[in-house]
Amino acid sequence: MSQHTSGTAERGNVTLADLERRVTESREQPAYGHDALIVCDRLVRIFTAQGVEVQALQGLDLLVRQGELMALVGASGSGKSTLLNILAGLDTPTAGAASVAGFDLLAMNSAARLRYQREVVGFVWQQTSRNLLPYLTALQNVILPMRLAGSVKSRNERAERATELLAMMGVGHCADRRPQQMSGGEQQRTAIAVALANHPSLVLADEPTGQLDSATGEQVFAAFRTANEQLGTTIVVVTHDQAVATAVDRTVAIRDGRTASEVVRRTSVDDEGRTTVHASEYATVDRSGRLQLPRDYTHALDIRNRVMLELEPDHIAIRPDQPDANGPENE
């Protein structure tokens, strides 16, 4: 047997047997991080329509740290909106595990779900008409969640917090306006203030800039960033907007109901004060060891059915399949 295929062959001070043992041990560890606010472990969601089953999520794994500002991207039907609805407490997974801020999203009863939706998570829809009650002013819309949850008892304190949130979102001038008296961007920024009313741990947004022009979309995203930086709120945005997807610290791509890859951005400042953003792309690996190679990569190397793997001490080499002239495909 050649050295590179031997299960006990040594690579420097590390043997392949040692590497395999580490892999086994890591799989036995729970996919929970100490600072994880969102934990999704092998999440499955199956819909049945007219006797046909559709798997929207197929064993999705995801960790989101407290205080992150991140984006979820993917083609239509990839499962990203299904995931967002589960995290919002609007839908229930079929199997797997999911928790947000310690709330088990599969085990919540109706009372716990209502408390979760009022106190733990805020939501911003793409359609501005879904976010605000048309017969209330911006100030009254922000006050309403506080009244429903009972999180702020004093009327004056509710009005004060609502005023502060509207000012923070840059729409303080809209306090006495009803939605029809505001632009689309002003409505969305007011909607963010509504989502923040009860000090949520998490704010979710489904295509919040999808109906806006690029300049207005930038203002809305700036409001999300302000909430993230000033309040420490964790924010997850589903978007097709490339400007939004590239402006966050982490962008996770979902494909075929699983997390497929992510781009992590880090900012560095040189000795002369110049700021540079470094973006690194990663393929995500689930707890079963599966990964999805980016389509651009597989197309570039004409990878179709399988790849060759070689285990090295510090990496795994992945190469296009090159059948041996005497192999079974040529017999």
Number of C-alpha atoms within 10 A of each C-alpha: 6 6 10 14 12 12 15 15 14 16 14 8 7 14 17 19 14 15 17 14 11 11 12 11 10 12 13 9 9 9 17 15 12 7 11 19 21 22 23 22 21 20 23 23 22 14 12 9 8 5 7 7 10 12 16 22 28 20 21 26 24 19 17 21 15 18 18 20 24 22 26 24 25 20 12 11 14 20 23 27 20 19 24 20 16 18 26 23 18 12 15 19 20 14 16 16 19 26 19 21 16 11 16 14 23 18 13 15 9 9 8 14 20 14 13 20 17 21 22 20 25 26 24 24 19 18 17 21 15 11 20 23 14 14 12 15 19 31 25 21 24 29 24 17 21 24 16 11 16 14 15 18 11 11 11 10 12 24 17 13 19 27 21 15 23 24 16 16 23 19 22 18 12 20 18 13 15 19 24 12 14 15 13 21 22 24 24 32 26 34 27 28 32 27 24 26 26 25 18 20 20 27 25 23 24 21 20 27 28 15 14 16 11 14 9 17 21 17 18 26 20 17 21 23 20 16 22 18 14 9 14 17 23 25 24 24 27 26 23 19 16 9 13 23 20 16 17 20 17 23 25 24 22 23 22 19 23 27 28 23 20 19 19 16 16 12 10 10 10 8 6 6 8 8 11 11 11 11 14 11 14 14 17 20 15 20 18 9 9 12 15 17 14 15 9 9 10 14 10 8 11 11 15 10 7 11 13 11 13 11 16 16 14 9 8 10 11 12 13 15 15 10 11 9 9 8 9 8 8 8 6
